[in-house]
Amino acid sequence: LTRALLGWITFLGMSSVAKSFARITTPRCARAALWSRGWRQLSSKQQATSTSNSVARSSTYTYGLGWRNTRSGTSFHPNEPRCVRLRGGSVGTQMSTTATSDTTHTSPATVNDTPQHTKDESNALNRLRAIMSSHDVSALIIPSEEPHLSEYAPLAYRRRAFISAFTGSAGTALVNVGDGVSEGTEQGEDGAYLWTDGRYFLEASMQLSSDWVLQKNGVGDTPTLERFLRDLVGRSTATHTDNNVLRIGLDPMVHSTKFVHDLQTSLQGLNMELYFCDTNWIDDIWGLDRPPLPSSPFRIHPPQYAGLNISEKVSILLESMHTNGANLLVLSALDDVAWLFNLRASGDVPCCPVGVSYATLAAEEDTGTHQLTLYCEDTKIVDADVERQLRDANVRIRPYDSIVPDLQHYAALSLETNQQKVVWMDSATTNYALTRAVTPPANGNNKRPITILDKQCPIAPLKACKNPAELAGMKQAHYYDGAAMANFAGWLTNQLTQPNFRISEVELDHRLTGFRAAQKSAKFSEVSFGTIAGVGSNGAIIHYGAAEDSTLLQYLTVDDPEDMNSNMLLLDSGGQYECGTTDVTRTFHFGHLAPSSASSQQHSTDYQTIRNCYTNVLRGHIALTTLIFPTNTPGCAMDILARQYLWADCRDYGHGTGHGVGASLNVHEGPQGISKKMGGGLNTEYIREGMILSNEPGFYEDGRFGIRIENLLVVCKIDPMSEGNEGGTNSVDFFRFEPLTLIPIQTDLINMNLMTPKELDWLDEYHATVWNKISPLLQDDTDRLGLQWLKDACKPINRH
């Protein structure tokens, strides 16, 4: 009903009403899909009656009915992709398994997207403590995660945001009940605490009430969650259970198995126990104000982009299960389920084309049979083609909430028949409730019927190494993206020549997304993450997200061509197309590169610094792109190539260099990554043929400017008999990167004195490729500005 009403409001052109209605009912990234429908409706109506398509398109944007996916200052950057729970890490920093300071893209969780409720925070905390006391629970851990431990949480699962009012994407809350503040310490027994990382210190300090204490993770003597709990036992004077054990509560549905196991290990030997809640107590307080659970229907992911059908994928998984001696494979990560069943959905999870569901694959070695089961609500299977595809693959459909009782039944049957079973569950990607369901107490002979195979899900490497059809779809998506960006940049460049023209960061976001959506054949569904459009000094805020009501909001203009705070733009954006997923960052400069007056000496110094930094970032980008590397090379071994020229100038950037990208799936996908961080499984995955990674070095000077250049790269195997590699005498394979992104890199900011001829040759060759592949797509009258911009941006570099 919400979507239908919004569509009619949008169609009628009531933009202000539509904006307000959308803001309070849908998260911003999910909201983009709704705005796109209205955009397409209005756009098609106008283009049918207008004498000029360009006028129709422009007027559509002017009405503001394009895309609304801005936020209010929360975002993240690559490498440890939040959509994947990388194995390893430490207890007490659970939030960093979903969002680390090594990432830059924008989270859809924002101030304006806070779950809408009229609550008093103190009253909510008091009600929560009353529930805790009734269960003899001394402290309750409230994470950001939802049951599938996804990168983005649907609105209905933002429980930590509800109880604390902190809307950042990364953070863990703890509420405890006690006798008051302990003497001599700031950490009281009766309190509420929030742990988050440096990206969100300012936001958290502004959003948290006086009832909360902000714990700045990684700063000074700030205790980890683990250490805090250990200290809590030592100073506790309250007795909440008959045996004087301090009871720590948590909802097993929203904590990874790895987190629970690590926490149990760290608290071993202490007068403390974990209490697993049967329901989520935050929901009891939220009540009827809680947003509805996701229910978007599945759609078929076309075979020409999937490459393998369900049965073919199942055969590969069964072989892997046989090799590892597994009888049952449990799938919890939403992109794993979407990949296996060749299904996609829009609306369940912001920016990610996945649907809320679980799956299991049971194999019987004795009979040679297997059973594939999909756990989802009936509302997800309403399309006849979806139903037919699942039926043809002999997929059993079970209610979403049946996953836990079904696993319990599987374990009970194993115990009853005295059959040992091995269940494959990745502890980093599976919530503890599922693990708990198949690991009941040992029988009288102290023998457990189920053995857990805790190992990376076999779908992860299959998903990461794209098959030929998936690669073809990804390449097609980047053709669409290249054309959209050319038209956007051409329009923007032309507008900036108009007197007194200026455009806000929010509107830049809307316009760019509108150009992506305007390509009907592309079947664009939504942005792949919240767009980062940072003008001037906002470009230095790695996790920036523009918002209409923010005091940080800036406008791009060339009214003062020497004011770099108004004529530089860092633009990081991406799209979800039917055929693939994109992610690109470009740094633009629209003003004068050489000050015109003697009074502009400071500008001259600033621009020289910017030129040098931009050039060193570009050189690092080229160095990584042109790398040739052997088998068994991990991402952590590559990272230095992107930083080397910045390091030589005593500069660096504080995020990872690259993250994996899904094929019409999550924009952050593991297990691959490129970063200087390693250990605990981070960035140690070998980079293999068919993987797609981002390459995005940058540099940021607080309060002044930000620079980032990002392309997506695909890993290609080098033919041992190819030119320049004659003989093939090496016993190991070698690989190279091939750029997927087809968008020019601005050359006006380059300091030619720092570039080598080989680097300039690469840039000319890249731009020639971009021109040859994108210019044929810009042949309509409406593409005139985009084609001219592309031609200018791709011309060979003047080296004199």
N, C-alpha and C positions, 0 to 999 in steps of 0.2 A: 504493500500500500504506500509506504514511504517513497519507494522508487517511482511508482506510477504517478503519484501526486507531484513529485519533484520534476518528472519528465514533462508533465503538462504545464507546470509553472514555467519551466525553462522554455518550452516551446512557445508559450505566449509572450515571452520576452520580459517577464517580470523578474529581472535579474536581481534586484535588491532583496526581494522576498525569497527568491530561490537560494541566494547565497546564505541568508540568515537561517533558513530552514535546513539547508544542507549542513551548516556548521554545527548545529546542535544534534544532528541525527546520525551522522556518518563520520568515520575517520577520514583524514584528508586524502590519503592515497586511495582508499576505497572510493572516496567521493569523486575521484577523477573519472572513474568509469561512468558515474551518473552524469557528470557534466559533459562527457563525450557524447552520450546519447542525445542530450539536448543540443549540443553543438552540431551534430550531424543532421538532426531534424531541421533546425533553423537554417543551417548552411545549405541543405538541399533545396529548401523552399525558396531561399533568396536567390540561389544560383539559377533556379528555373525561371525567375522573373526578372533577373538583372541583365542588363546589356553588357556587363563586364564582370567576369568571374573574379577578377582581382578586387573590384569594388565590393562584391558580395562577401568575399572572404574577409576583407578588411572590416566591413561593417559588422560581421559576426564577432570578430575580436573586440571591436569597440563596445558592443553590447555587454562584454564581459561574460559571455556564455560559453567560453572555451573551457579550459581546464583549471580546476582548483585543487592544487596539491601542495600548497605552501604550508610551512610550519612556523613555529615561533622559537627557533633557535636550538634545535636538537638535531644532530647528525653524526655520521660516523665514516671512517675511511677503511681501506682495504686490509687485506691480507688474512688475518685470522677471521674468515668469513662467519658471520653470525648465524647464517642458516645451517651451519654444520657444527656439531659439538665435537671439537677436536679432542682427541684422547690426551689425557694429561692435564696438568694444571694443579692448583692447590685449593684446599678447602679454605673458605673464608673469602674467596674472591669469585664466588659462583657467577656473579654478574658478568665477569670478564670472559666467561665462556660463551656468552651471547653477544657481548659488545665490548670490545677492548679499545683502548686509546690508540690502537694501531689501525683504526678504520676511519674513513672520512664521510661516507655517504649519509644522507639524512634519514633519520628515523621518522616514521609517521606519528609517533607519540608526541603530542605537544600540549601546550597550555589549552589551546582551543579544542583539542581532542580529548581533554579530560572527561572521563565518564560523567555524564550530566546527572547531578544529584543535588539535593538541597539538604546537606548534612552539616552538622557542626562537628568539626574534627575531634574535639575533646569528647563529645558525646559518643561518637563512633568508637573512639578508643576505650571509653568506659564500658560500652556495651561489649566490645571484644574481650576486655579483661574479665567481664562477668562470665562470659562463655568459657574462657580459659580456666577460671577458678572452679567452675562447675565440673571440669574434667581434671582438676589437680595439675594443670599445666602452668609452669612457671614462666616460660618464654615461648613465643611463637615466631617461626621464621617465615617471612612472606617474600617470595622471589618475584622477579619480573616474568618468569616463564609461564607458559600454558602447557596442557598435557602433551603436546608434540614437540615442546622445546624449540619452537620455531623462532626465526629471526624477528619477525614482526608478530605481535600478539593482537588478535581480534579484540575489539572494544570490550566484549563481554568478559574477557580474561584479564583485563588490566586491573587486577585486584590491588596490587601494590600502589598503583596510582590512585585508586579510590580511597584507600585508607590513609594515605600520607599526603595526597594532593601533589606529589612530585611526579611529573609526567615524563622525565627523561627515560630513554629506552633501557638504560643500564642501571641497576640498583637492586639492593636487597635490604628489606626492612626487618627489624626485630622488635617485637613488643613484649614487654615482660611485666609481671605482677610481683609486687614485693612490699616491703615495709617502708619505702621511701628512699631518699638518696643516702648512700653510705657516706659516713663521715670521712672527710679527707680525700674524696675522689669526685670527679665530675660524672662518673658513670654510676647512676643510681640503679637500685634494684627495681624500682618502679619507673619505667621510662619507655621511650620509643626512639629507635635509632635507625638511621638510614646510611648504608654504605654505598658510595658511588665513586666513579673515577673523575679525573681532572677535567674531562669535557663538561661535566655537569655541576661543578662546585657552585658557580654563580647562580645557575638556574635553581638548584636545590635550596640554596640559602634564601632565595627570594620566595620560593613556593612553600617551604616547610613552616609550619606554625611553631610557636614557642613550646609546644608539647614534644617537639622532636629535636633530637641531637644529630647533627650532620657528622658522619664519620668519613673523613677524606681519605679514601683508600690510597695507600702508598705514600702518604705524606707524614713525615716525622715519626712520632710514636703512636700514630693511629693504629689501634689493634685490628687484626683481622677478625672476621666473625668467629673463627675457631678460637682464637686467643681470648676474645671477649667472653665466650661461653665458659672457657676454662676459668677465667678470672671470676666469673659470676658464681661459680660453685664455691670458690675460695672465700668470697666475702658475703655469701648469702646467709641471712639469719632466719629466713622463712622456711617453714616446713609445709610442703604442699602434698606430700604423700605419706602413707602410713609408715613406710620404711625409710623415711627421711632422704629419699632420692629426688634430686632436682629433675623435673620432667620437662623436656624440650619438645614442643609440638611442631609438626609440619604436615602438610598435605602431600601424600606420596604421589599424587597425580601430577604435580607440577615441579618435582625435583628429579633430576637425573639419578639413575642408579649409582653412577660413579660418585656423585656428590654425597649421597647418603652413606655409601660404603666408606668413603674417605672421612666423613664426619664421625662415623662409628669408630673408626680406627683411632682418630685423634682424641676421642673422648674416653677411650678404653682405660679402665682402671680408676676413673673418676666416679664420684657419687652422683651420677647423672644417667638418664636414660632417654631414648627417643620415643615419643608418642606419636603414632600415625593416626591422623584424624580421618574419621569415616566420611565426613563431608568437609567442604571448605567453609570455614566459619565466616569469612568475609562475605560470602554470598548471603548468609543469613542476615547480615546487617544491611547489605545492599538492597535486598528484597525486590520489590516490584520495579524499582528504579534501574535495576541491572539491565543493560541492553540485551536484546535477544541473541541467542547463540547463532553462529554462522549457518546458513542453509542454502547457499548458492548451488544451483544444479551443475552437474558435470557436463562437459562437452567433449566430443571426440578430438583427440590430437591427430591430425591427418596422417595417414600412413606414409605419405611422401616426405614428411618431416620426422617421423618416428623411426623409420628404417626397419625395425623389428616388430612383429606382432606379439601379443601377450604370450602365446604358446612358445614362441621362439625364446623369449626372455625367460620364461619359466624353465625351459630345458637347460639354459645356462646356469640358472640358480640351483636346479636340482643336482647338476654335476658338481657344483661347488659344495653343496650340502653333503653329497656323498663323500667327497674328498676329505671333508672335515668331520665326518661322522655325525652330522646333525640330523635329527628327526623332524624338527619344527623350526621354521624361521619366522620371527616376529618383526614386523615392519611398523615403526612408529613415526618416523620422519615423513612429513607430508610430501616432500619432493620425491622421496623413494617410492611412495605409493603411486603418485602421479606418473612417474616414469614407467613403472611396471605395467600399469593398466592402460597406458596411452590415453590418459584422461587429463583434462585441465578444467579449471573453474575460475571465475572472476567474482570477487566480493567477499570470499571467506577470510582471506589474509591479505592485507593491503600490499600492493606492489608485487605480489607473488601469485602466479596462476595455478594455485593448488587448492584442493578441497579437503575439508576436515574429515579424516578417515584413518582407519588402521587396516592392516592386512596380515594374514598369516599364510604360510605355505607348509603343509604337512606332507611328509614323504614316508611311505611304508616300504622299507627295503624288502620285506618278505614277499609282499604281493606285487611290488613294482608299481604301485599306484600312488597318486598324490591328490591332494585337495587344496585348491587355492580359494581363500575366503577374503571377501572385502567387507569391512565393518563401516557402515555409514547410514545416515538417516534416509528415509524413503524420499525425502524432498530432493535428494541429490541425483536420483535416477528417474527422471521424468521424460528424458529424450529417448525416442524409440531407437535411434541409432546406438546410443549408449547401452541401452538394455540389450540390444541384439549383439553388440560386440562382447559384452560380458557373458551372455548366454552361450555364444559360439565358443568361448574359451572355457566353458564349464566352470565359471566362477560362482561360488556360493555367496549369496548376499545375506548378511546378518545385521541386526540393529547395532548402531554405533556403541551403545552402552553394554553390549553383550561381550565385549572383548575380555573383560576381567573375569566374569563367571565362566566363560568358555575356557580360559586358561586354567582356572581353578579345576574345572571338570577334567581337563586333559591331565593335570597332575594327579588328581584323585584316581582316575582310571589307571594311570601308570602304577600307582601304589596298590590298587586293588588287584591288578593282574601281575604284580611283582615284575613289571618290565621297566628296565632302565631306559630313560629317554634323555636325549641331548637337545636342549633348546638353545638356538642361536639368538642372542640378544646383545646388541652393542650397548654397554653400560653408559656410554657417553651420549647416546641418542634415544635412550629408552627411559621413560619415567619409572620410578621405583614401584608404583602400584602394579605394573605389569610383571616386573621381576618377582615381586612379593607373591603374586597370584600363582606362580608356578614353583615356588620354593616353600611348601608347607613344612611344618616341623617334621623332624626325622621320625620314622616308625619305631616300633619296639626294638628292632635290631639295630637301631641307630643308623639306618640306611635310608638315604633320601632317594626317591624315585626319579628325580630330575637333576641333571647336571647342566649348569649354565655354561655355554660357550660364549665367553665375553671376547668378542673379536669384531673388528670393523665390518660393518654390514657389507655383504658381497655386492650390493647394488652400487655402493659408493664409487669403486673404480670403473664400473661399467658406465655409470652416469658421467663420470669425469672425462673418460676417453671417448669422445664423440664418434659415432659411426658415420659412414659417408653421407647418409641422408640427413642426419642432424647437422653435419658440417655444411652441407649445401643450404639448409634452411638458415643457419646462422649467417652465412655469406649473403643470402638474399636479404635478411633483416638489415644488414649493414649497408646494402644498396639503398633501401628505403630511408635509413637514418641519414645517409650522406646527402640524399636529395632534400630531405626535410631541413637539415642544418644549413644547406646552401641557400634554400629559399628564406629561411629565418635570417641568416646573416646578411643576405642581399637586401631584404626588407629593412632590417635594422640600420644597415649602413646608409641606405637611402634616407630613412627618416632622420638620422642624425645630421643630415645636411640641411634640414629645414630649420629656420630661425626659431630659437627658444624651445626646441623640442627636448623633452626629457622623458625618461621612462623608469618606473620603479622596478626594483628587483622582483617584486611580486608579479608585475605585469610581464616582465621578461620571461618568467616561468610560464605564465599563461600562454603567451604568444608562441613560444617554442613548442609547447605541448600541442597547441592548436595546429601548427604546421605538421607535426607528426601525424595527428589524427586526420588531417585533410586528405591523406593518401588512401583512397578507398580500397585499392587493391592490396594495401599492406595489412589490412585487418588489425589495426592497432587497438589494443584493449585498455592499456593503462601505462603509467610510468613504471619503470623497473625499480625505482627508489625515489624518495623525495628530492626534487631538483635543488641543487645548490647554485644560487646566482648571487655572487658576492661582488659588489661594486667597491672599488677603491680599498679602503682599509678593511672592509668586511671580507675581502678575499683572503685575509690573513687568519680568519676564524675558520679553522679546518672543518668544524662541525656546525657551520652556519646554516640557518634556514630562515629565509625572509618571511615576515608576517606584516600584514597591513597595519596592525596596531602597535608595532614594535618601535621603540625609540631608536633602534639601530638602523632602521630602514633607510636606504640610500637610493639615489636616482642617477642613472647613467645619462650624461649629457656632455656636449663639447662646447658649451657656452664659454667656458674658460678652457681653451685647448691645452693650457699648460698645467691644469690642476689634475694631477694624477688620481686624486681621490674621487673624481667624478667621471673620468674617461677610461679607467681600466676595469675589466670585468673578468672574473674567474667563473666559468660556467661548467658545471658538472651535472650531467643529465643522462637519461637512458629511457628506453621504451621496451614494452612487451608487445611483440607482434606475434601473429599466429605461427610464423615460421621460425622465430628466434628472439633472442634477448640482446639488448645493446647497452653500452655504458661508455661514455666518452667525456673527457674534460679538455677544454681549450681555454687559454688565457688570451684575451683580446685587449688591444690598446687602440683607442680611437682619436687620441689627441695629437699634439705636436710632439715629435721626438727630439727636437732641438729647440730650446728656448729662444725666443726672438729678441729679448732685451737683456741689457747688461744687468738689470736688477733681478734676473732670474738665475743667478749663480746657484742658489740652492736647488732649484728645479734641475739644473744641469747635473749636479752631483747626484740627485735622486735618480734621474733617468739613467745615468751611467751605471749606478748600482743595480737598477732594475734590469738593464740590458745584460750585464754580466751574469746576474743570477738566472735570468731567463735562458741565456745561452748555455750555462752549465747544467741546468735542468734538462734542456734539449739534448745536450751531448750525452748525458747519462741515459736518457731515453733511447737514443740511437745505439749506444753501446750495448744495452740489454737486448734491443731488437735484433741486432746483427750477431749476437752470440751464437757460436757453434759449440755444442757440448755433447759429451758421450753419455751412454746409458748409465743409469744409477746416479744422476746428478740431482741433488735436492734443491729446493728453492732457496734455502738459506745460503747456499754456496754462490748464488747468482746476484744476490742483493747488492753487493759492494759495487758491481758494475754501474748501477744507476746512481750511486752516491759519490763515486770517486772524484768527480770534478768539483762537486760542492765541498767535499772533505778537503780537497787541495786548497780551497779558499776558506777553510775553517768554518764551514756552514754545514747544515744537515736538516733533515725533516723528521718529524716525530711520528710518522706512521709507516706502515708497510709499503712495499713497492708494488705488490700485486696480489690479487685474489683470483680464485677460480670463478667461472661463470657458467651457469646452466644453459641448456638449449631449450628455449621457450620454458624456462623454469626460473629458479631463484637467481638473482643477479650475483649473489655471493654463494659459491658452491665449493665444497672441499672434495677431497682432502688436500689438494694442492694449494700452495701459496708461496709468495716470494717476500721474505723479510729478513732482517738481521736478527730478529728474535728466534730463538730455538730452544729446544729442551722441552720435555714433557710431551713430545709428539708434534710440537709446533714447527711448521715449515721444513720438516724433514722428509716429507713425501717426495719420492722421485718424480721428476717431471717427465711425462711419457707422451708418446705420439697420440694426437687427437685431443689432448687437453687444451682448454682455452683459459688464458690468464690475462689479467690486466697488467699494463706497464705504466705506472703513474708516479714518477718522481715529482717532487715539488719543493718549494721553498716559501717560507712565510715569515714576514717581519711584522710583529705585532704593532697594530695601530697605523700601519703604512700600506702594505700591499701583500698579495698572495699570488703565487705562480704554481700551476700544475699542468702537466701535459700527459694525457692518458689515451692510449689505444688499447684495444683488445688484440691479443696475439693467439694464433693457433700453432701448436707444436707439430712440425713436419719432419719426417724421416728423410735423411740425405741419402740419395742413391750412391752407393760406393763407386759406381762407374761413371758418375756424372762429371761434367767438365770441372776441372780444378781438383778432382778427387780420384784421378785415374789410378787403377791398380787395385784399390780396395784391400790393401794389405792388413788393415786393422781387424782385429778379431771381435771388436765391439761396434755396435751401431752408433752413429752420430746423428744429431738432430739440430734443427734450426727453428726460428720463429718466423711466421708470416703474418703481417698485419691484416686484421679483418676490418678495422675502422677505416673508412674512406672519407675523411674530412681534412681539409688543408690545415697545416700548422702555420700560424702567422710568422712571417719572416722579417717584418719591419723591426721587431725587437731584438733581432740577433746582432751580437757584436761579432762582425766577420773576422776580426783579428784573433778571436779565440777558436774559431772553427778550422778544422783541417779540410783539405780538398776532398778526402774520402767521405767525411761527414756531409759536406755540401752536395757531393754526388748522390749520396743516399737520399737526401731531402728532395733533390730534383727528380730522382727516379720515383720516389713515393708520390710526389705531386703529379707526375705524368700518369701514374697508375690511377690516382684519384680522378683526374680529368677524363681519362679514357673510359672509366667505368661509370661515372656519375653524370657527365655532360649529356649522354644520350637520353637520360631520364628527365632532362629539363628542357623539353622542346615545346611546351605549351606557352601561350601568351602570358599566362599567370606565372610562369617560371622565368620571365625575362630578367628580373633583378637578380634572382638566384644564379642564373647562368653567367651573368656578367661578373658577379662576385666570385664565382668559382673560377672563371677564366683569369681574373686578376690575381687570385690567391694561389693559383697553380702555375703561374708563369715562372720560367727559370730564374734563379737567383742572379742578380747582378753582382759579380765577384770583384768588381773594380772600385 
